[in-house]
Amino acid sequence: MSHDELQRVTRRHFFSSTGFGIGSLALASIMNDKLFAADAPSGGFHHAPKAKSIIFLFMAGAPSQLDLFDYKPKLNQYDGQPCPEELIKGERFAFIKGVPKLLGSPHTFGKHGQSGAEFSNLLPRLGTIADDIAIVKSMHTTQFNHAPAQILMNTGHQTPGRPSMGAWLTYGIGSESKDLPGFVVLLSGQNAPDGGKSCWGSGFLPSTYQGVEFRRSGEPVLFLSNPDGMSSEMRRRSLDLLKTLNTTHQADAGDPEIESRIRSYEMAYKMQFSVPELADIEKEPAEVQKMYGTQPGKNSFANNCLLARRLVERGARMVQLYHRGWDTHGSSNNEDIVNKLTSLCRDTDQPAAALIQDLKQRGLLDTTLVVWGGEFGRTPMNEARGGSKFLGRDHHPRAFTMWLAGGGIKAGVTIGQTDDVGYNIAEDPISVYDLQATILHLMGLDHTKLTYRFQGRDFRLTDVHGELVRKLIV
């Protein structure tokens, strides 16, 4: 059996790369260098790319599009009235019971820029870059619970085990950095995403391609420092010996994870020198720190946005920022669309806008695709779980909003519309698979051709779905 065949069917490889096995531990994910992408698809790029890298600002928990982007005067007019039966007949909700009441937004909206894009008063900084972004108001998904929807958005399938978008990209076109991972994950907010590490795992691809999570405190990446008593020279000699032993073992066993291990150790050695410098955002000028609103020494979305810019400057292929906490059901004042949503926007609005401005002034926006959004939307009805008096919205997969900028995106446009109360899409429906296909296209990849044969079938990120969103592309 050939090396490629072994790589595709090795049982140990499958279980160790699903995000729950030993392949997710320690250094097994750290190498994403294109110099070693021997199993990347023939020819690399399928066409000339418009973007070189992606920064995906993932708002885990699902932001309320009706309180941030999708202004609905009719919804405000009908506020407090029972939801029309024809809208919810046969509908499944995560938590809403009975006949809910329509809920207008408690927030005001205004138009911004020459494009006239409408944003909530909660997003004043985003308003300053209205003409640099494209707003999509007609996103939809098939999942209405957090973990499956997050995994679907990131891997094209609602259950764990498939490669994430970043894994597909680094498998397909590698990284432009020789001493940093090609796919990096940064976390902020209340806790980790509901979908867990499956959102940035490598699935059945070699574990070399899964995302490398930079930690909130301490060393950015585990196991980079030399143990006490070991010098850099000793570490180098140890790695050379391990490489020799692993190479011999690889020749005998044909296990692809041995090769991944070799690459991981080599990248870890390089990262001992590159990561400390990268993570030291305090070296940035004071005006840049102020623009982002960073808090050096703390874990914050602002710090991660600045770190994301530093990563793409240094050749990272994909940087994914997860900011958790957008699940505003209204069960308390710490989970509602008045207090909690305001707090979340205060934490994220300035850094997200600053990222676009910073990339633009450095000449990086044209080659960096920025994506902002969550896994689904929120209902136009008040959830009122258990009779709560706090205002909140349930999960809503039928319609939600995302925005994109840079990297071949048509700026200053709004695509798609929803009906008068924001329940259903009325124009230009765009699925999760359509978004994935478009992102790959902008990165120079045809989503129908970027495939990997596993267990007798050719898999792809978009499975059997996906159409390019031409209206988004310059």
Secondary structure, DSSP 4 states (H G I P E B T S, - for coil): --HHHHHHH-HHHHHHTSSSSGGGSTTTT----GGG-TTSPTTS-SS--S-SEEEEEE-TT---HHHHT---HHHHHTTTSBPPHHHHTT---SS--SSPEE---SS-EEEETTTTEEEETT-HHHHTTGGGEEEEEEEE-S--SHHHHHHHHHHSSSSTTSPPHHHHHHHHH--S-SSS-SEEEEEEESS--TTGGGGG--TTS-GGGSPEEEPSSSSSSTT-SPPTT--HHHHHHHHHHHHHHHHHHHHHH--HHHHHHHHHHHHHHHHHHHHHHHH-GGGS-HHHHHHHT--TTS--HHHHHHHHHHHHHTT-SEEEEEEE------SSTTSSTTTHHHHHHHHHHHHHHHHHHHHHHTT-GGGEEEEEE-SSEE-SEE--GGG--S----EE-S-EEEEEESTTBPTTEEE-EE-TTSSSEEE--EEHHHHHHHHHHHTT--TTT-EEEETTEEEETTTT-----GGGB-
